[in-house]
């Protein structure tokens, strides 16, 4: 995981946090994913085609299920827009994904909105919303 440093351009730190999220996703490692997410009561996740999931305890179960059924997850991320306002940052991006899920290889794209909150000099993910592109 790459680190954000104080005094760094907030947009650079935000994009670094977003890259760390996809690195954790590619690693299929719940510990890495856990380090990315905020424990805020406002945290939520919407996987493509799923109902919203609230609280890290429930969100983590969804990631564990995704990781358990996946043997490969590779991303090419196209950042469409990113912005920082005070301690909130948002990245709108296109996820170009190559994966093996339940033994089946597939390629697809997802549009995602990732919102981060700066918590004690660390950008933490408070929401991830993915939808078919």
N, C-alpha and C positions, 0 to 999 in steps of 0.2 A: 504494500500500500504506500502511495506517495503522500507526503505530508504538506499541509498548508502552513505557511509561516507568517507570523505577524508582520504587518507592513506590506505584504504582497497585494497586488491588485486583486480586489474582491472577485472580479470576473475570472481571473486565472485560478484562484482558489476554488471557486464554484465549479469550473470546468474540470479541475483536478478531482474534486469530490465526485463529480458525475462519472469520470473515468474509473475511479475506484469502485463505484457501484457496479459498473459493468465488468470490471476485473473480478469482483466477488461473485458475480453471477456466472461468469465463465468458469471460475474455479469450482463451482458447484459445492461450495463450502459454507455451511451455516454459520460457522464462527466468523469468517470474513464478512458475511452479509450482516451478521449481528453488530459488527463494529461500525457499520455504515449508518444504521437506522437510529433515529431518535426514539427515546422512550416516552415522548410527549403523549398526552391523552389525545392530541390532535392527529396523531399518525394514522395514515390509512393507505391501503394499497388496492388498486383495481387491476387485476390481471385481465387480459383480453377475454371477453365473454363471461367473466366472473362477476359476482356480486361484490360490492365493497367490503373490505375486511378492515376492522378497526383494532387498534392496540397491538403493540409489538408481539405480545404473547400469541395472538391469533395470526398475525402476519407471518411470524416465524414458522408456524405450522404449514402455511401455504408454501413457503420457500422450501421447507424440508420435503414436502410432497413432490414439488417440481424437481428438486435435486435427486430424489430417490428414483424417479422415472427417467431421468436424463443421464446419458453417458458422455455427451459432448454438447457444448454450447459455445458458439463463436459469434462475436459481434463485430460488425463494421458500423460505427455510429456516425451519422450525419447530423451535426448540430444545426438546427434551423434558426433558433433564436435563443439567446440567454440574456438574463438581466438580473441585477441586484438592486434591491431597495432596502436600505437599512440593514437588518440582519436576516432578510429573506432573499433567497436566490432561486430562480426558476430556469430550467433548461428544457426547451422543447426540441425533440430530436426524432430522427427516424432510425429505428433499430433494424439493420439488415442482418438476419440471423441464419446461421447454418447450424443444424442441431441433429442429434440422434436421440429420439424420445421413444421409449418402449421398443428399442431395437430398430426403429425406422428412421432413415435419413430424410431430412426435409430442409428446404430453404424458404424463408418467408420474411415479410417486413411488418413492423409494428410502429405506429406513431406513439410516442411517449412524452408525458409531461412529468418531470421530476422536480419536486420542490424541496429545497433544503433550508435549514435554519442554522445560523451561526451560533453554536453553543460553545462558549469558552474557547474561542479561536479554532474550533473544528466545525466544518460544515457537516450537519447530520441530516439525513433524508427524513422528511416528514410525510411525503406522499409520492407515490409512483402510480401513474395511471397510464396503462397501455391499451391501445385499441387498434384494430386492423387498419392498415393504411389503404 
